Amino acid sequence: MTNIRIEPFLTQDKTGLWQLLQNADLPVDDITAAMLNDFLVAHMDAALAGTVGIERYGETALLRSLAVCETCRGIGLGKQLVAAMEARARKLSIGRLYLLTTTADRFFAAQGYQPVERDAAPEVIRTTAQFSRLCPDSSSFMVKAL
């Protein structure tokens, strides 16, 4: 099996991260340098193979930017990234992870995320760029208690 390492984002990952997110049609315009401290990246051998991030708001966070390169799909890397981020969130005393998705609701449901009405979103999540302007109203809004 190919060597996969999931580790915190490092500055040298930025170009590959942007390319990976853009290839997955995920927004990058709202990602700040400070936010990148809460991103994980997966390297397969020397290549950037996947990523996931969170936006922290106290005991609540928005799971975002889950992407796996096309050649690495189907090997469970997305599940590994989500599990690694959930473990990190628990260590940070985050009790709930919210997310928005237009295409991966079944994937996230299989990871234990439950659909929730957008009206029930906490105010801190409603004010995020993802919730308020980047993800369409038709996006699935989901939550998982950690």
VOFI-676168 format. One line per 8 residues: number of its first residue (from 1); for each residue y, x, z of N, C-alpha, C, O, CB. Coordinates in Angstrom, 3 decimals, padded with zeros to 6 digits. Glycine has a CB too. Layout:
BEGIN
NUM	Y/X/Z/Y/X/Z/Y/X/Z/Y/X/Z/Y/X/Z; ...
END
This chain:
BEGIN
1	-001.194/000.856/000.000/000.000/000.000/000.000/001.236/000.886/000.000/001.243/001.967/000.590/000.010/-000.966/001.233; 002.265/000.421/-000.660/003.526/001.138/-000.735/004.203/001.138/000.631/004.096/000.166/001.379/004.447/000.512/-001.798; 004.885/002.205/000.950/005.570/002.359/002.229/006.834/001.499/002.271/007.753/001.709/001.480/005.919/003.836/002.476; 006.883/000.525/003.198/008.060/-000.334/003.380/008.644/-000.054/004.744/007.937/-000.077/005.751/007.700/-001.847/003.230; 009.948/000.213/004.776/010.659/000.433/006.029/011.800/-000.567/006.122/012.605/-000.678/005.197/011.188/001.893/006.129; 011.878/-001.294/007.225/013.003/-002.195/007.481/013.851/-001.526/008.550/013.370/-001.214/009.640/012.523/-003.644/007.933; 015.112/-001.311/008.225/016.001/-000.561/009.110/017.426/-001.085/009.000/017.750/-001.827/008.072/015.958/000.940/008.777; 018.276/-000.700/009.945/019.673/-001.133/009.866/020.353/-000.596/008.608/020.023/000.479/008.108/020.441/-000.676/011.109
9	021.310/-001.379/008.116/022.115/-000.990/006.969/022.832/000.327/007.263/023.343/000.534/008.364/023.131/-002.099/006.612; 022.865/001.213/006.268/023.644/002.447/006.329/024.606/002.464/005.150/024.347/001.834/004.124/022.719/003.708/006.318; 025.703/003.176/005.292/026.741/003.214/004.256/026.173/003.526/002.876/026.613/002.948/001.882/027.795/004.243/004.614; 025.211/004.427/002.803/024.652/004.799/001.493/023.876/003.653/000.832/023.519/003.748/-000.343/023.736/006.007/001.646; 023.612/002.565/001.582/022.910/001.402/001.026/023.853/000.423/000.329/023.386/-000.511/-000.323/022.157/000.680/002.126; 025.181/000.617/000.451/026.133/-000.404/000.025/026.018/-000.762/-001.461/025.947/-001.944/-001.795/027.533/000.062/000.319; 025.997/000.205/-002.340/025.929/-000.092/-003.778/024.654/-000.864/-004.107/024.701/-001.860/-004.829/025.989/001.212/-004.606; 023.524/-000.415/-003.586/022.257/-001.105/-003.823/022.242/-002.498/-003.228/021.684/-003.423/-003.818/021.114/-000.303/-003.256
17	022.853/-002.652/-002.061/022.927/-003.962/-001.404/023.724/-004.935/-002.258/023.289/-006.061/-002.499/023.562/-003.840/-000.003; 024.900/-004.493/-002.717/025.742/-005.363/-003.554/024.984/-005.769/-004.809/025.009/-006.938/-005.197/027.067/-004.652/-003.933; 024.316/-004.824/-005.444/023.566/-005.122/-006.669/022.443/-006.119/-006.395/022.240/-007.061/-007.160/022.987/-003.829/-007.273; 021.725/-005.909/-005.312/020.628/-006.803/-004.930/021.133/-008.223/-004.700/020.532/-009.184/-005.180/019.928/-006.284/-003.667; 022.241/-008.358/-003.962/022.797/-009.691/-003.686/023.323/-010.351/-004.961/023.115/-011.545/-005.177/023.925/-009.595/-002.645; 023.988/-009.592/-005.783/024.505/-010.161/-007.037/023.367/-010.577/-007.962/023.458/-011.612/-008.622/025.416/-009.148/-007.752; 022.304/-009.791/-008.020/021.142/-010.154/-008.847/020.490/-011.441/-008.352/019.876/-012.168/-009.132/020.109/-009.016/-008.850; 020.625/-011.722/-007.057/020.057/-012.938/-006.474/021.062/-014.089/-006.470/020.799/-015.142/-005.888/019.581/-012.663/-005.053
25	022.207/-013.892/-007.118/023.277/-014.898/-007.167/023.759/-015.295/-005.776/024.072/-016.459/-005.529/022.798/-016.137/-007.911; 023.815/-014.324/-004.874/024.329/-014.561/-003.531/025.732/-013.960/-003.407/026.015/-012.921/-004.003/023.375/-013.959/-002.461; 026.603/-014.605/-002.644/027.987/-014.142/-002.547/028.113/-012.824/-001.781/027.370/-012.563/-000.835/028.838/-015.202/-001.877; 029.068/-012.007/-002.213/029.371/-010.763/-001.522/030.845/-010.687/-001.117/031.227/-009.842/-000.307/029.009/-009.575/-002.402; 031.661/-011.563/-001.678/033.109/-011.485/-001.460/033.514/-011.611/000.001/034.530/-011.046/000.407/033.796/-012.554/-002.251; 032.747/-012.333/000.793/033.116/-012.556/002.193/032.494/-011.542/003.148/032.747/-011.603/004.351/032.710/-013.943/002.611; 031.696/-010.622/002.647/031.046/-009.646/003.521/032.035/-008.532/003.853/032.526/-007.832/002.968/029.763/-009.064/002.853; 032.313/-008.386/005.135/033.233/-007.348/005.591/032.440/-006.132/006.054/031.232/-006.212/006.278/034.140/-007.875/006.731
33	033.133/-005.012/006.193/032.488/-003.791/006.681/031.885/-004.017/008.062/030.793/-003.524/008.348/033.495/-002.627/006.726; 032.581/-004.753/008.919/032.066/-005.028/010.265/030.786/-005.848/010.211/029.879/-005.631/011.014/033.118/-005.761/011.100; 030.702/-006.794/009.267/029.502/-007.626/009.140/028.271/-006.796/008.797/027.158/-007.127/009.206/029.715/-008.697/008.075; 028.473/-005.727/008.053/027.341/-004.916/007.612/026.587/-004.289/008.786/025.442/-003.863/008.630/027.821/-003.825/006.669; 027.218/-004.233/009.952/026.527/-003.757/011.155/025.398/-004.695/011.558/024.508/-004.310/012.316/027.513/-003.608/012.311; 025.432/-005.918/011.055/024.400/-006.905/011.360/023.530/-007.206/010.142/023.022/-008.318/009.999/025.039/-008.190/011.872; 023.359/-006.230/009.276/022.464/-006.346/008.130/021.286/-005.403/008.314/021.419/-004.310/008.866/023.211/-006.038/006.808; 020.143/-005.847/007.844/018.960/-005.003/007.751/018.650/-004.805/006.280/018.932/-005.676/005.457/017.743/-005.629/008.509
41	018.076/-003.675/005.953/017.642/-003.409/004.584/016.186/-002.964/004.609/015.718/-002.362/005.575/018.543/-002.331/003.905; 015.495/-003.268/003.543/014.111/-002.823/003.378/014.084/-001.801/002.259/014.593/-002.041/001.164/013.147/-004.024/003.072; 013.493/-000.678/002.547/013.286/000.347/001.525/011.798/000.410/001.216/010.960/000.474/002.115/013.825/001.745/001.993; 011.493/000.389/-000.064/010.126/000.580/-000.514/010.113/001.937/-001.198/010.709/002.122/-002.259/009.636/-000.587/-001.479; 009.426/002.877/-000.574/009.539/004.268/-000.961/011.026/004.628/-000.900/011.613/004.532/000.178/008.930/004.523/-002.394; 011.652/005.031/-001.986/013.066/005.422/-001.934/014.012/004.301/-002.376/015.229/004.443/-002.260/013.290/006.642/-002.804; 013.470/003.199/-002.876/014.314/002.144/-003.453/014.658/001.060/-002.439/013.860/000.752/-001.553/013.620/001.517/-004.652; 015.856/000.480/-002.576/016.263/-000.663/-001.764/015.531/-001.892/-002.306/015.712/-002.276/-003.462/017.834/-000.865/-001.788
49	014.708/-002.496/-001.463/013.845/-003.587/-001.909/014.267/-004.953/-001.394/013.898/-005.972/-001.977/012.444/-003.319/-001.485; 015.040/-004.991/-000.301/015.431/-006.277/000.250/016.486/-006.126/001.317/016.786/-005.025/001.779/014.235/-006.992/000.811; 017.049/-007.274/001.700/018.070/-007.293/002.740/018.148/-008.661/003.394/017.689/-009.659/002.839/019.429/-006.906/002.164; 018.731/-008.691/004.571/019.060/-009.919/005.279/020.162/-009.570/006.275/020.232/-008.447/006.775/017.793/-010.541/006.000; 021.016/-010.545/006.551/022.098/-010.309/007.506/022.323/-011.522/008.394/021.781/-012.602/008.156/023.388/-009.953/006.773; 023.133/-011.318/009.419/023.600/-012.422/010.244/025.094/-012.271/010.459/025.644/-011.170/010.423/022.846/-012.471/011.598; 025.731/-013.408/010.683/027.109/-013.456/011.174/027.013/-013.987/012.586/026.576/-015.118/012.797/028.058/-014.357/010.261; 027.417/-013.182/013.558/027.270/-013.553/014.968/028.489/-014.284/015.496/029.629/-013.915/015.214/027.013/-012.322/015.809
57	028.225/-015.329/016.269/029.259/-016.104/016.954/028.734/-016.443/018.347/028.292/-017.565/018.595/029.637/-017.409/016.149; 028.786/-015.470/019.251/028.250/-015.682/020.592/026.752/-015.857/020.552/026.036/-014.993/020.045/028.897/-016.890/021.245; 026.268/-016.968/021.082/024.833/-017.235/021.140/024.310/-017.946/019.889/023.155/-018.369/019.837/024.518/-018.066/022.364; 025.179/-018.069/018.890/024.833/-018.718/017.635/025.082/-017.731/016.497/025.974/-016.888/016.592/025.655/-020.031/017.432; 024.311/-017.828/015.439/024.538/-016.952/014.286/024.153/-017.682/013.001/023.370/-018.632/013.002/023.728/-015.631/014.426; 024.728/-017.205/011.925/024.402/-017.691/010.586/023.533/-016.636/009.917/023.976/-015.508/009.699/025.699/-017.986/009.740; 022.299/-017.000/009.593/021.415/-016.122/008.833/021.879/-016.178/007.386/022.093/-017.263/006.846/019.897/-016.543/008.974; 022.036/-015.028/006.758/022.581/-015.030/005.405/022.048/-013.864/004.587/021.471/-012.911/005.110/024.098/-014.982/005.449
65	022.262/-013.978/003.302/022.046/-012.873/002.359/020.620/-012.348/002.335/020.408/-011.143/002.195/022.968/-011.749/002.689; 019.638/-013.234/002.469/018.251/-012.809/002.312/017.980/-012.643/000.818/018.112/-013.586/000.038/017.254/-013.839/002.963; 017.607/-011.445/000.448/017.307/-011.168/-000.957/016.210/-010.112/-001.036/016.183/-009.166/-000.250/018.581/-010.697/-001.718; 015.308/-010.289/-001.996/014.238/-009.340/-002.267/014.273/-009.048/-003.759/014.369/-009.968/-004.572/012.833/-009.894/-001.815; 014.194/-007.767/-004.123/014.233/-007.415/-005.547/013.052/-008.065/-006.267/011.999/-008.308/-005.678/014.207/-005.868/-005.738; 013.255/-008.336/-007.546/012.230/-009.056/-008.328/010.867/-008.386/-008.293/009.845/-009.063/-008.186/012.677/-009.186/-009.764; 010.841/-007.072/-008.382/009.555/-006.370/-008.428/008.835/-006.345/-007.086/007.664/-005.970/-007.017/009.763/-004.959/-008.904; 009.528/-006.742/-006.016/008.932/-006.724/-004.668/008.600/-008.114/-004.154/008.170/-008.263/-003.010/009.869/-006.043/-003.695
73	008.792/-009.128/-004.978/008.512/-010.496/-004.534/007.013/-010.749/-004.524/006.256/-010.167/-005.300/009.221/-011.523/-005.440; 006.607/-011.640/-003.618/005.210/-012.027/-003.553/004.354/-011.160/-002.645/003.138/-011.347/-002.585/004.641/-012.010/-004.906; 004.974/-010.199/-001.925/004.191/-009.344/-001.025/004.522/-009.623/000.445/004.066/-008.906/001.335/004.447/-007.863/-001.345; 005.324/-010.676/000.694/005.656/-011.035/002.066/006.869/-010.323/002.636/007.117/-010.394/003.840/004.502/-010.764/002.929; 007.628/-009.640/001.792/008.786/-008.891/002.280/009.876/-009.810/002.831/010.519/-009.473/003.825/009.356/-008.031/001.165; 010.091/-010.960/002.202/011.076/-011.917/002.712/010.732/-012.364/004.121/011.607/-012.430/004.984/011.169/-013.129/001.790; 009.467/-012.670/004.360/009.011/-013.070/005.696/009.224/-011.943/006.700/009.655/-012.183/007.828/007.526/-013.474/005.663; 008.924/-010.717/006.289/009.110/-009.565/007.175/010.581/-009.373/007.526/010.912/-009.076/008.674/008.557/-008.294/006.523
81	011.457/-009.540/006.550/012.886/-009.386/006.800/013.391/-010.457/007.759/014.145/-010.156/008.685/013.667/-009.445/005.488; 012.981/-011.702/007.543/013.407/-012.792/008.426/012.892/-012.543/009.841/013.640/-012.694/010.808/012.901/-014.162/007.898; 011.634/-012.165/009.969/011.062/-011.901/011.296/011.791/-010.745/011.989/012.052/-010.807/013.190/009.556/-011.581/011.178; 012.114/-009.711/011.246/012.836/-008.568/011.834/014.225/-008.994/012.292/014.688/-008.566/013.349/012.947/-007.406/010.815; 014.892/-009.832/011.507/016.227/-010.283/011.899/016.161/-011.226/013.082/017.025/-011.179/013.958/016.924/-010.964/010.732; 015.160/-012.074/013.124/014.996/-012.954/014.282/014.775/-012.139/015.552/015.338/-012.463/016.598/013.822/-013.922/014.061; 013.960/-011.084/015.473/013.721/-010.220/016.636/015.031/-009.552/017.064/015.322/-009.458/018.256/012.640/-009.143/016.312; 015.807/-009.096/016.103/017.108/-008.482/016.408/018.025/-009.510/017.064/018.705/-009.199/018.042/017.769/-007.912/015.119
89	018.047/-010.721/016.539/018.906/-011.776/017.088/018.514/-012.087/018.544/019.380/-012.279/019.397/018.810/-013.059/016.217; 017.228/-012.134/018.812/016.785/-012.377/020.190/017.294/-011.289/021.128/017.742/-011.582/022.237/015.252/-012.451/020.257; 017.228/-010.035/020.687/017.725/-008.912/021.504/019.228/-009.026/021.748/019.739/-008.523/022.749/017.409/-007.568/020.820; 019.932/-009.685/020.834/021.384/-009.878/020.954/021.710/-011.173/021.705/022.870/-011.582/021.761/022.038/-009.900/019.557; 020.695/-011.813/022.280/020.833/-013.067/023.041/021.336/-014.227/022.204/022.045/-015.103/022.699/021.766/-012.861/024.199; 020.966/-014.228/020.935/021.289/-015.350/020.050/020.189/-016.388/020.215/019.007/-016.072/020.084/021.425/-014.891/018.544; 020.575/-017.619/020.500/019.605/-018.675/020.749/019.297/-019.549/019.552/018.243/-020.182/019.497/020.084/-019.524/021.842; 020.218/-019.588/018.581/020.013/-020.427/017.393/020.507/-019.698/016.153/021.584/-019.104/016.141/020.741/-021.788/017.542
97	019.686/-019.763/015.110/020.068/-019.249/013.802/020.211/-020.427/012.846/019.298/-021.241/012.705/019.023/-018.216/013.272; 021.349/-020.508/012.200/021.614/-021.519/011.173/021.587/-020.832/009.822/021.769/-019.617/009.736/022.986/-022.241/011.410; 021.362/-021.598/008.771/021.435/-021.050/007.420/021.735/-022.153/006.423/021.538/-023.339/006.688/020.127/-020.336/007.048; 022.215/-021.723/005.275/022.436/-022.604/004.126/021.656/-022.026/002.955/021.647/-020.813/002.743/023.971/-022.744/003.780; 021.003/-022.898/002.198/020.268/-022.427/001.031/020.291/-023.487/-000.065/020.264/-024.688/000.204/018.817/-022.072/001.408; 020.340/-023.020/-001.279/020.257/-023.937/-002.421/018.874/-023.898/-003.064/018.528/-024.786/-003.843/021.326/-023.590/-003.462; 018.082/-022.874/-002.744/016.808/-022.704/-003.444/015.602/-022.423/-002.551/014.466/-022.539/-003.013/016.939/-021.603/-004.414; 015.815/-022.061/-001.293/014.696/-021.558/-000.488/014.387/-022.417/000.736/013.884/-021.902/001.735/014.990/-020.156/-000.043
105	014.676/-023.707/000.675/014.438/-024.550/001.850/012.963/-024.584/002.238/012.646/-024.589/003.427/014.933/-025.967/001.587; 012.058/-024.608/001.268/010.629/-024.628/001.605/010.190/-023.309/002.240/009.385/-023.299/003.171/009.788/-024.909/000.349; 010.721/-022.204/001.735/010.421/-020.901/002.329/010.856/-020.883/003.794/010.081/-020.491/004.666/011.121/-019.763/001.540; 012.090/-021.305/004.066/012.600/-021.276/005.430/011.891/-022.292/006.332/011.690/-022.026/007.517/014.097/-021.542/005.428; 011.515/-023.439/005.792/010.750/-024.412/006.579/009.424/-023.795/007.031/008.976/-024.023/008.154/010.494/-025.704/005.754; 008.809/-023.020/006.152/007.558/-022.352/006.501/007.762/-021.287/007.581/006.805/-020.880/008.239/006.940/-021.718/005.260; 009.003/-020.837/007.764/009.323/-019.855/008.810/009.796/-020.543/010.093/010.210/-019.874/011.040/010.402/-018.875/008.311; 009.736/-021.876/010.123/010.079/-022.611/011.328/011.488/-023.171/011.383/011.904/-023.682/012.423/009.882/-021.748/012.475
113	012.228/-023.088/010.293/013.585/-023.644/010.253/013.504/-025.133/009.940/012.702/-025.569/009.115/014.466/-022.907/009.195; 014.346/-025.897/010.613/014.353/-027.349/010.470/015.638/-027.799/009.786/016.703/-027.246/010.058/014.202/-028.035/011.844; 015.558/-028.796/008.900/016.786/-029.323/008.300/017.639/-030.012/009.358/017.122/-030.625/010.292/016.458/-030.304/007.156; 018.936/-029.902/009.196/019.877/-030.550/010.097/021.048/-031.054/009.258/021.407/-030.440/008.253/020.359/-029.570/011.228; 021.631/-032.150/009.665/022.787/-032.690/008.946/023.965/-031.728/009.080/024.186/-031.149/010.144/023.167/-034.100/009.483; 024.709/-031.566/008.005/025.873/-030.672/008.030/026.886/-031.108/009.085/027.586/-030.277/009.663/026.542/-030.630/006.649; 026.960/-032.420/009.334/027.888/-032.933/010.361/027.565/-032.384/011.743/028.443/-032.336/012.605/027.847/-034.462/010.398; 026.326/-031.970/011.968/025.905/-031.471/013.278/026.157/-029.974/013.461/025.830/-029.414/014.507/024.440/-031.760/013.481
121	026.734/-029.331/012.453/026.987/-027.884/012.545/027.993/-027.577/013.644/029.003/-028.269/013.768/027.497/-027.336/011.199; 027.730/-026.548/014.442/028.723/-026.134/015.432/030.023/-025.716/014.729/030.001/-025.257/013.587/028.174/-024.968/016.302; 031.121/-025.877/015.411/032.427/-025.557/014.823/032.481/-024.118/014.308/033.046/-023.870/013.242/033.537/-025.779/015.853; 031.900/-023.163/015.050/031.958/-021.763/014.607/031.225/-021.558/013.285/031.596/-020.678/012.508/031.363/-020.845/015.674; 030.213/-022.335/013.024/029.488/-022.240/011.750/030.286/-022.947/010.658/030.350/-022.466/009.526/028.060/-022.857/011.871; 030.888/-024.074/010.988/031.691/-024.810/009.991/032.837/-023.980/009.429/033.230/-024.166/008.277/032.249/-026.079/010.608; 033.372/-023.074/010.226/034.529/-022.291/009.784/034.146/-021.037/008.999/035.027/-020.325/008.517/035.358/-021.896/010.977; 032.850/-020.753/008.863/032.450/-019.587/008.076/032.715/-019.848/006.598/032.721/-020.993/006.144/030.956/-019.250/008.308
129	032.933/-018.776/005.864/033.146/-018.897/004.418/031.912/-019.494/003.749/032.033/-020.292/002.820/033.477/-017.521/003.797; 030.733/-019.112/004.217/029.501/-019.642/003.643/029.480/-021.164/003.724/029.198/-021.840/002.736/028.279/-019.055/004.360; 029.779/-021.696/004.901/029.699/-023.140/005.127/030.863/-023.870/004.478/030.673/-024.907/003.843/029.666/-023.442/006.620; 032.069/-023.331/004.635/033.261/-024.076/004.242/033.617/-023.981/002.765/034.248/-024.893/002.230/034.408/-023.606/005.038; 033.220/-022.879/002.079/033.647/-022.798/000.682/032.657/-022.162/-000.288/032.727/-022.442/-001.484/034.895/-022.049/000.619; 031.743/-021.322/000.176/030.883/-020.605/-000.766/029.610/-021.351/-001.138/029.171/-021.289/-002.286/030.518/-019.281/-000.195; 029.021/-022.047/-000.193/027.796/-022.800/-000.474/028.153/-024.250/-000.768/028.930/-024.855/-000.030/026.799/-022.713/000.717; 027.601/-024.813/-001.829/027.951/-026.195/-002.176/027.483/-027.186/-001.112/026.572/-026.906/-000.333/027.345/-026.566/-003.527
137	028.121/-028.329/-001.102/027.753/-029.389/-000.153/026.296/-029.822/-000.318/025.694/-030.361/000.610/028.673/-030.597/-000.331; 025.742/-029.585/-001.491/024.350/-029.960/-001.741/023.358/-028.966/-001.129/022.152/-029.211/-001.169/024.106/-030.070/-003.237; 023.833/-027.857/-000.565/022.958/-026.874/000.062/022.198/-027.497/001.230/022.710/-028.369/001.931/023.768/-025.662/000.539; 020.981/-027.034/001.420/020.233/-027.425/002.617/020.792/-026.637/003.792/021.009/-025.429/003.704/018.690/-027.171/002.447; 021.021/-027.346/004.892/021.511/-026.732/006.122/020.361/-026.802/007.118/019.804/-027.871/007.367/022.817/-027.454/006.673; 020.009/-025.642/007.688/018.811/-025.568/008.526/019.105/-024.771/009.793/020.069/-024.008/009.857/017.637/-024.928/007.748; 018.249/-024.966/010.805/018.414/-024.275/012.075/017.048/-023.910/012.650/016.046/-024.574/012.384/019.208/-025.148/013.070; 017.033/-022.850/013.437/015.842/-022.470/014.188/016.278/-022.010/015.570/017.152/-021.153/015.704/015.034/-021.353/013.452
145	015.664/-022.583/016.589/015.884/-022.124/017.958/014.993/-020.911/018.185/013.800/-020.935/017.882/015.583/-023.259/019.006; 015.585/-019.853/018.719/014.810/-018.622/018.947/014.267/-018.575/020.362/013.591/-017.616/020.733/015.672/-017.379/018.680
END
